[in-house]
Amino acid sequence: MPKIPNMPQNLLDEHMRWHMYPGQPQKGGRAINPWPPGAKDAAPGSGLEFLTFHRKFLAQFHGWYDKQAIADPAAVAPWPAIPPELKISSTGWNGTLAGDEDRIVNKPSSFASADNLGRFVEWSVHGWMHNAAAKVYHEPDLADLMSATDSTHFYQIHGLIDGWWSKWKKAAKPTSPSSGKTGKGKAGKKKPAKKKKG
């Protein structure tokens, strides 16, 4: 069941506006424009915003979907990994994407913050997964911001990404969920052990 029937319009609109109006929260867009004019890299803060928005969106979706008679938990369950059938040359899979996936999956602590992780994911494998899945699974909606959330594969893709974020948190031990920064304390040092008397 790749297509989700009776998807609430408010959820469709929320996702569409968030992507369509970057830097225009008054229109429902994301607060941070990830690519302002002249930018050479995604704007700081946009990665954490990307991860946070989609985690919240998944929760809203499941709050509705899981109560429906047509609900199929397996159809919207997160992918445990990028499906091998997507990793073919006709979808654009290449050595760069393979390296990106390897870093995300096997070297999560190489990202200094959740924001760095989010920026990396959003502008590498995220867009590619949408387009590759649209092609391989014959789901053109996945490649269209207006209708991507109609597809069960959308929730599998973003469930996978959310899982990567959770894995990063375990590996990096962030000091603050809101900042996305990592560290062991103010100076990052342990207190010296007290010497025993005698």
Long-range contacts (C-beta under 8 A, 24 or more apart in sequence): 1-70, 1-72, 1-75, 1-152, 2-75, 2-137, 2-139, 2-151, 2-152, 2-153, 3-141, 3-150, 3-151, 3-152, 4-65, 4-149, 4-150, 4-151, 4-152, 5-70, 6-68, 7-149, 7-150, 8-64, 11-57, 11-60, 11-61, 11-64, 11-149, 12-147, 12-149, 12-150, 14-57, 14-60, 15-57, 15-145, 15-148, 15-149, 16-145, 16-146, 18-53, 19-145, 20-145, 34-119, 34-122, 34-123, 41-119, 42-119, 42-122, 42-123, 44-115, 45-115, 46-115, 46-118, 46-119, 46-122, 47-114, 47-115, 47-116, 47-117, 47-118, 47-119, 47-120, 47-121, 47-122, 48-113, 48-114, 48-115, 48-118, 48-180, 49-118, 50-118, 50-119, 50-121, 50-122, 51-114, 51-117, 51-118, 51-121, 51-161, 51-162, 51-165, 54-158, 54-161, 54-162, 55-162, 55-165, 57-149, 57-158, 58-155, 58-158, 58-159, 58-162, 61-149, 61-155, 72-152, 75-152, 76-152, 76-155, 76-156, 76-159, 77-155, 77-156, 77-159, 78-155, 78-156, 78-158, 78-159, 78-160, 78-162, 78-163, 79-156, 79-157, 79-159, 79-160, 80-160, 80-163, 81-105, 81-160, 82-125, 82-129, 82-160, 83-133, 85-136, 86-129, 86-132, 86-133, 86-136, 88-136, 90-135, 91-128, 91-131, 91-132, 91-135, 91-136, 92-128, 92-131, 92-132, 93-128, 93-132, 97-124, 97-125, 97-128, 100-124, 100-125, 101-125, 104-164, 105-164, 105-167, 108-164, 108-167, 108-168, 108-171, 108-172, 109-168, 109-171, 109-172, 111-168, 111-172, 112-181, 112-182, 113-172, 113-174, 113-179, 113-180, 113-181, 113-182, 114-165, 114-168, 114-169, 114-172, 114-174, 114-180, 115-180, 117-164, 117-165, 117-168, 118-165, 121-161, 121-164, 126-157, 126-161, 129-157, 129-160, 130-154, 130-157, 133-157
